[in-house]
Amino acid sequence: MLVIEMQKNDAQYQKMIKTPIPKLVTSLAVPTMITMLVSSIYNVVDTYFVSRLGTRAAGAVGIVFSLMTVIQAVGFTVGMGAGSTISRLLGKKENEKAQQTASCALAVSLAAGIAVSAVGLLFLEKLMGWLGATETILPYAVNYARYILYVAPVMTVSFVLNNLLRAEGKTKLSMIGIGIGSILNIGLDPLFLFVFDWGIQGAAIATAVSQCISCGILFSFFLRKKTILRFSVKHISADISLYKEFVGNGMPSLFRQGLSGAASVALNHAAAYYGDEAVAAMSIVGKIFMLVYCVLIGFGQGYQPAAGYNYGAKEYDRVHKAYRFLMIAGTVGMTVIGTGLFFSAPVLIRQFVPEDAEAAAIGVWALRMQCVVMPFLPLGIACNMTFQAVGQSVKATLFASCRQGIFFLPLIFFLPRMFGVFGMEAAQPAADILTFLVCIPGMHQFMSAMRKM
C-alpha cells in the first residue's frame, strides 16, 4: 500500500515538472476557470433573481457581497498561503511537512470562521450600516447576511480545502466540489425565492445549503484518499514558525481580498450619496465584472501551482515559460471578452433593472469603462500569483495591495468629489491602469534575476 502511494506521489511530481508548460498550465487552469466561472455565474444569477424583488433588494446583495469578501479574505489567506507553501514542499519532495501544513491550515480556518461568525452575528445591524447599507436597504441586508454568517466557518474551511487540492495539482476535484455547490445554488434560488416565497432570505438560505454540500464533497476527496495530502490531529503542531510560514505566504491574499472588501464598502458609501439606484447599479456591474475577473483569477490559480512546483524543483526556465503563457493567453482573452461586453452592456444591465432608467444609465457607463481596461488586468494577476507562488510574500503583498487598496481607495474618495457620478464609475478602471504600470518593472526585475539562478 505504501509503495503504491509513493508511486502515485512520484507520478504527480513528474507530471508537474515534465509536462510541456502550455499543456500543464491549461490542464490545471481549465478546471479552476470552470470552477470560478460557475461560482461567478451563481453570483450573477443570484443578483438577477434578488433584483426581481426590487432595487433595494438588489442593493442589499452588493452590501452583503462586502461581507462575503471578508469571509473570503480569511479563507484565502489560510488556503492560498498553505497552498503556496505546500506546492513548494511537494516540489522538494518534503511530503511529511506538507501533510503537517495542511492539517494546521484546516484547524486555523475552522477557528477563524467561527470567530467571524460570532462577531458578525453579535453586531449584525451595525455591521451592515458600516458596510454601506442605507436605511431603506438595511432590512434586506440584515435578512440576507444573517444566514451567510451562520455558515461562515463552512465557507472558510471550503476555501482551504479548495486551495489544498489545487496546490497538489488536483484541480479537477476542486472543480467538482465547488461546481456542484454553485449549480445547486442556482437551482435553489428561484425555488426558495418564488416558490416557497421566502423573500431575500430565501437566496441566503440557498447559499448556506449549497456551501455546506460543497464543503462536504471537497472534504470527502481527502477522506477517500484521492489526494496526496491527509488530515490528522497528530499533525496539528504547536510550532509557531510553521503557522508564520503559511500565514505569511497568505498575506497577499489577505490584502487582496481584504482590500477588495474595503473597496466594496467605500464604493457602497460613495454610491449611497447618489441614492439606492447608484448602489444597485454598481452592485450589478460588480457582479458582471467579477464573472470575467474570476475567470482570469482561475487561470492565474491554475498557473500558480505550476510555478510553485517548478520553482521548488529549481526548474526556473519552466517558471518563465508558464508566466509568458499566462500573459499571452490572458491578454488575448481579456481583449476579446472586454470587446463583447462593451457592446452588449446596455442589454445586460437592463436585464437586472428593466424599469429603472437611472440605475441602468449608471451601470452601462461603469461597465463600459471597466471593459476598456480589461486587457491590462492579466499582468496584475500574474505579478501577484508569481511572487506568492515562489514565497516572496512581501512583494506579493505589495502588488496585491495596489489594485483595490493603494490606488482605488484614494481614487474613490477624490474622484466622485471632483467629477460626481462619472468619478465614481471611473475609480476602478483608473486604479487598474495604475496597477498595470507598477507591475511592469516588478515582473521584469524578477524574471531577469531568475534567469541568472
C-alpha positions in Angstrom: 0.0 0.0 0.0 2.8 2.4 0.9 4.6 1.5 -2.3 1.5 2.3 -4.4 1.1 5.6 -2.5 4.7 6.6 -3.2 4.3 5.7 -6.9 1.2 7.9 -7.1 3.0 10.8 -5.5 6.0 10.4 -7.8 3.8 10.3 -10.8 2.2 13.6 -9.8 5.6 15.1 -9.2 6.8 14.0 -12.7 3.6 15.4 -14.2 4.2 18.8 -12.6 7.9 19.2 -13.7 7.9 17.4 -17.0 4.6 18.1 -18.8 5.0 20.8 -21.5 4.1 24.1 -20.0 1.1 25.1 -22.2 -0.4 21.6 -21.6 0.3 21.7 -17.9 -1.0 25.2 -17.2 -4.0 24.6 -19.3 -4.8 21.3 -17.6 -4.5 22.9 -14.2 -6.2 26.2 -15.2 -9.3 24.9 -17.1 -10.9 23.1 -14.2 -10.1 26.1 -11.9 -11.5 28.6 -14.5 -14.7 26.5 -14.8 -15.0 26.5 -11.0 -14.6 30.2 -10.8 -16.9 30.8 -13.8 -19.7 28.6 -12.3 -19.3 30.4 -8.9 -19.4 33.8 -10.7 -22.5 32.8 -12.7 -24.1 31.9 -9.4 -23.3 35.4 -8.1 -24.8 37.0 -11.2 -27.9 34.7 -11.2 -28.4 35.3 -7.5 -28.3 39.1 -8.1 -30.7 38.7 -11.1 -33.3 36.7 -9.0 -33.0 39.0 -6.0 -33.4 42.1 -8.2 -36.9 40.8 -9.1 -37.7 41.9 -5.5 -36.8 45.5 -6.3 -33.9 48.0 -6.5 -33.4 47.9 -2.7 -33.0 44.2 -2.6 -30.5 44.3 -5.4 -28.6 46.9 -3.4 -28.6 44.6 -0.4 -26.8 42.0 -2.4 -24.0 44.5 -3.0 -23.8 45.2 0.7 -23.6 41.6 1.7 -21.1 40.9 -1.0 -18.7 43.1 1.0 -19.2 40.8 4.0 -18.6 37.7 1.8 -15.4 39.3 0.7 -14.2 39.5 4.3 -15.0 35.8 4.8 -13.2 35.0 1.5 -10.2 37.0 2.8 -9.9 34.8 5.8 -10.3 31.6 3.8 -8.0 32.6 1.0 -5.3 33.9 3.5 -5.1 30.5 5.1 -5.9 28.4 2.0 -3.6 30.1 -0.6 -0.9 30.7 1.9 -0.9 27.0 2.8 -1.3 26.0 -0.8 1.7 28.1 -1.9 3.8 26.5 0.9 2.6 23.0 0.1 3.3 23.4 -3.7 7.0 24.2 -3.0 7.2 21.4 -0.3 5.9 18.8 -2.8 8.3 20.2 -5.4 11.1 19.5 -2.9 9.5 16.1 -2.1 9.0 17.1 1.6 5.7 15.3 1.8 5.6 14.9 5.6 5.9 18.6 6.2 3.2 19.2 3.5 0.8 17.0 5.5 1.5 18.9 8.7 0.9 22.2 7.0 -2.4 21.0 5.6 -3.7 19.8 8.9 -2.7 23.1 10.7 -4.3 25.2 7.9 -7.6 23.3 8.2 -7.7 23.9 12.0 -6.9 27.6 11.7 -9.6 28.1 9.0 -12.3 26.5 11.2 -11.3 28.6 14.2 -11.2 31.8 12.1 -14.5 31.1 10.5 -16.2 30.6 13.9 -14.7 33.9 15.1 -16.0 35.8 12.1 -19.5 34.2 12.5 -19.7 35.1 16.2 -18.6 38.7 15.8 -20.7 39.3 12.8 -23.9 38.0 14.3 -23.3 39.9 17.5 -23.1 43.3 15.7 -25.2 42.4 12.6 -27.1 45.7 12.1 -24.2 47.9 12.9 -22.1 45.9 10.6 -24.5 46.3 7.7 -24.6 50.0 8.3 -20.9 50.2 8.3 -20.7 48.3 5.1 -22.8 51.0 3.4 -26.5 50.0 3.8 -28.9 52.9 3.6 -31.9 53.0 5.9 -34.1 51.6 3.2 -31.7 48.8 2.2 -30.8 47.8 5.8 -33.7 45.4 6.5 -32.9 43.4 3.3 -29.2 43.3 4.0 -29.7 42.1 7.6 -32.0 39.3 6.5 -29.5 38.2 3.8 -26.4 38.5 5.9 -27.6 36.5 8.9 -27.6 33.2 7.0 -24.3 33.9 5.4 -22.8 34.4 8.8 -24.3 31.1 10.1 -22.2 29.2 7.5 -19.0 31.4 7.7 -17.0 28.5 9.3 -18.1 26.2 6.5 -17.1 28.7 3.9 -13.6 29.3 5.3 -12.9 25.6 5.5 -14.1 25.2 1.9 -11.7 27.8 0.7 -8.8 26.0 2.4 -9.9 22.5 1.0 -10.2 24.0 -2.5 -6.7 25.6 -2.4 -5.1 22.5 -1.0 -6.5 20.4 -3.9 -5.1 23.0 -6.3 -1.7 23.0 -4.5 -1.1 19.4 -5.3 -2.5 19.8 -8.9 -5.9 18.1 -8.3 -7.8 21.0 -9.9 -10.5 18.6 -11.4 -11.5 17.5 -7.9 -11.7 21.1 -6.8 -13.9 21.9 -9.8 -16.3 19.1 -8.9 -16.7 20.2 -5.3 -17.2 23.9 -5.9 -19.1 23.4 -9.2 -21.7 21.2 -7.7 -22.3 23.6 -4.9 -22.7 26.6 -7.3 -25.0 24.8 -9.7 -27.2 23.6 -6.7 -27.3 27.2 -5.5 -28.5 28.4 -8.9 -31.3 25.9 -8.8 -32.3 26.6 -5.2 -32.5 30.4 -5.7 -35.8 30.6 -7.6 -37.2 27.7 -5.6 -36.7 29.4 -2.3 -37.4 33.0 -3.5 -40.5 32.5 -5.6 -42.0 29.0 -5.0 -41.5 29.0 -1.2 -41.9 32.8 -1.1 -39.1 33.2 1.4 -38.1 36.6 0.1 -34.5 37.7 0.1 -33.6 35.4 3.0 -34.5 32.5 0.6 -31.5 33.5 -1.5 -29.3 33.5 1.6 -30.6 30.0 2.7 -29.9 28.7 -0.8 -26.3 29.9 -0.5 -26.0 28.4 3.0 -27.3 25.0 1.9 -25.1 24.8 -1.2 -21.9 25.9 0.8 -22.4 23.0 3.2 -22.9 20.5 0.5 -19.9 21.8 -1.5 -17.7 21.6 1.7 -18.8 18.0 2.3 -17.9 17.0 -1.2 -14.4 18.6 -1.0 -13.7 17.0 2.3 -14.8 13.6 1.0 -11.9 13.6 -1.5 -9.4 13.7 1.3 -11.2 11.1 3.3 -11.4 8.7 0.3 -7.6 9.1 -0.2 -7.9 10.6 -3.7 -5.2 13.1 -2.7 -1.6 13.2 -1.6 -2.4 15.3 1.5 -4.0 13.7 4.6 -5.5 15.4 7.7 -4.7 14.2 11.2 -5.0 15.7 14.7 -1.5 14.4 15.4 -0.2 16.7 12.6 -1.5 19.8 14.2 1.7 21.4 15.5 2.5 23.9 18.3 5.4 25.1 16.3 4.7 28.8 15.7 7.1 29.0 12.8 5.0 26.7 10.8 2.0 28.9 11.1 4.0 32.0 10.4 5.2 30.5 7.2 1.9 29.7 5.6 0.1 32.7 7.1 2.9 34.9 5.8 2.6 33.4 2.4 -1.1 34.0 2.6 -0.7 37.7 3.4 -1.0 38.8 -0.3 -4.4 37.0 -0.3 -5.4 38.8 2.9 -4.5 42.1 1.5 -6.0 41.4 -1.9 -9.3 40.1 -0.6 -9.4 42.4 2.5 -8.8 45.4 0.4 -11.4 44.2 -2.0 -13.8 44.2 0.8 -12.7 47.7 1.9 -13.0 48.9 -1.7 -16.5 47.4 -1.9 -17.5 49.2 1.3 -16.0 52.5 0.1 -17.9 52.1 -3.2 -21.1 51.4 -1.4 -20.8 54.6 0.6 -19.8 56.6 -2.5 -22.8 55.2 -4.4 -25.2 55.8 -1.4 -24.6 59.5 -1.8 -26.4 59.3 -5.2 -29.2 57.1 -4.0 -30.4 53.5 -4.0 -30.2 53.4 -7.8 -26.5 54.0 -7.8 -25.9 51.4 -5.1 -27.9 48.8 -7.1 -26.2 49.8 -10.4 -22.7 49.4 -9.0 -23.6 46.2 -7.3 -24.8 44.8 -10.6 -21.7 46.0 -12.5 -19.5 44.5 -9.8 -21.2 41.1 -10.2 -20.9 41.1 -14.0 -17.3 42.2 -13.9 -16.5 39.6 -11.4 -17.8 37.0 -13.8 -15.0 37.9 -16.1 -12.3 38.7 -13.5 -12.9 35.4 -11.7 -12.1 33.5 -14.9 -8.8 35.4 -15.1 -8.1 34.6 -11.4 -9.0 31.0 -12.1 -6.4 31.0 -14.9 -3.9 32.5 -12.6 -4.7 29.9 -9.9 -4.0 27.2 -12.4 -0.7 28.8 -13.2 0.3 29.2 -9.6 0.9 25.5 -8.6 2.8 25.0 -11.8 5.1 28.0 -10.9 5.4 26.9 -7.3 6.2 23.2 -8.0 8.8 24.1 -10.7 10.4 26.9 -8.6 10.7 24.4 -5.7 12.3 21.9 -8.1 14.6 24.6 -9.4 13.2 24.4 -12.9 13.4 28.1 -13.4 13.1 28.1 -17.2 9.7 26.4 -16.9 8.5 29.1 -14.4 9.4 31.8 -17.0 7.6 29.8 -19.8 4.5 29.4 -17.6 4.5 33.2 -16.9 4.8 34.0 -20.6 2.0 31.6 -21.5 -0.3 33.2 -18.8 0.4 36.7 -20.1 -0.3 35.9 -23.8 -3.4 33.8 -23.2 -4.8 36.2 -20.6 -4.3 39.4 -22.6 -5.9 37.9 -25.7 -8.8 36.5 -23.7 -9.5 39.7 -21.8 -9.4 41.8 -25.0 -12.0 39.5 -26.7 -14.3 39.4 -23.7 -13.9 43.1 -23.0 -14.9 44.0 -26.5 -18.0 41.8 -26.4 -19.1 43.2 -23.0 -18.6 46.8 -24.1 -21.1 46.5 -26.9 -23.6 44.3 -25.0 -23.5 46.4 -21.8 -26.9 48.2 -22.3 -28.7 44.9 -22.9 -27.0 43.2 -19.9 -27.7 46.0 -17.4 -31.4 46.3 -18.4 -31.9 42.6 -17.6 -31.4 43.5 -13.9 -33.1 46.9 -13.7 -35.7 46.9 -16.6 -37.8 49.6 -15.0 -35.2 51.8 -13.5 -33.6 54.0 -16.3 -31.4 55.9 -13.9 -29.8 52.8 -12.4 -29.4 51.4 -16.0 -27.6 54.5 -17.2 -25.1 54.5 -14.3 -24.5 50.8 -14.8 -23.8 51.0 -18.6 -21.2 53.7 -18.2 -19.5 51.9 -15.3 -19.4 48.6 -17.1 -18.1 50.1 -20.4 -15.3 51.9 -18.7 -14.2 48.7 -16.9 -14.3 46.9 -20.3 -11.8 49.3 -21.8 -9.1 48.4 -19.2 -9.6 44.6 -19.3 -6.6 43.9 -21.5 -4.4 45.4 -18.7 -5.6 43.1 -15.9 -3.6 39.9 -16.6 -0.2 41.5 -15.6 -1.5 42.3 -12.1 -2.8 38.7 -11.6 0.5 37.3 -13.0 2.6 39.5 -10.8 0.7 38.7 -7.6 0.4 35.0 -8.3 4.1 34.6 -9.2 5.5 36.2 -6.1 3.1 34.3 -3.9 4.0 31.0 -5.6 7.7 31.5 -5.1 7.3 32.6 -1.5 8.2 36.2 -1.8 5.3 37.3 0.4 6.4 40.9 0.9 6.5 41.7 -2.7 3.3 39.7 -3.4 1.5 41.6 -0.6 2.7 44.9 -2.0 1.4 44.2 -5.5 -1.8 42.6 -4.2 -2.5 45.9 -2.3 -2.2 48.1 -5.4 -5.5 47.5 -7.3 -8.1 48.0 -4.7 -6.0 49.4 -1.9 -3.2 51.8 -2.7 -4.9 53.2 -5.8 -8.6 52.5 -5.6 -9.3 53.8 -2.1 -7.9 57.2 -2.6 -9.5 57.5 -6.1 -13.0 56.5 -4.8 -12.6 59.2 -2.2 -11.4 62.1 -4.5 -12.9 61.4 -8.0 -16.6 61.5 -7.1 -16.0 64.8 -5.3 -14.4 66.2 -8.4 -16.5 64.6 -11.2 -19.6 63.3 -9.5 -21.1 60.0 -10.7 -18.6 59.8 -13.5 -15.8 59.9 -10.9 -17.4 57.0 -9.0 -17.7 55.0 -12.2 -14.1 55.8 -13.3 -12.3 55.0 -10.0 -11.8 51.3 -10.6 -10.7 51.5 -14.2 -8.2 54.2 -13.2 -6.8 52.0 -10.4 -6.4 49.1 -12.9 -4.3 51.2 -15.2 -2.0 52.4 -12.4 -1.6 48.8 -11.1 -0.5 47.7 -14.6 2.1 50.4 -14.8 3.5 49.5 -11.4 3.7 45.7 -12.1 5.8 46.2 -15.3 9.2 46.9 -13.6 8.4 44.4 -10.8 8.0 41.4 -13.1 10.8 42.5 -15.4 13.2 42.6 -12.4 12.1 39.2 -11.1 12.3 37.4 -14.4 15.7 38.8 -15.1 17.0 37.7 -11.7 15.6 34.2 -12.1 17.3 33.7 -15.4 20.7 34.2 -13.6 20.0 31.5 -11.0 
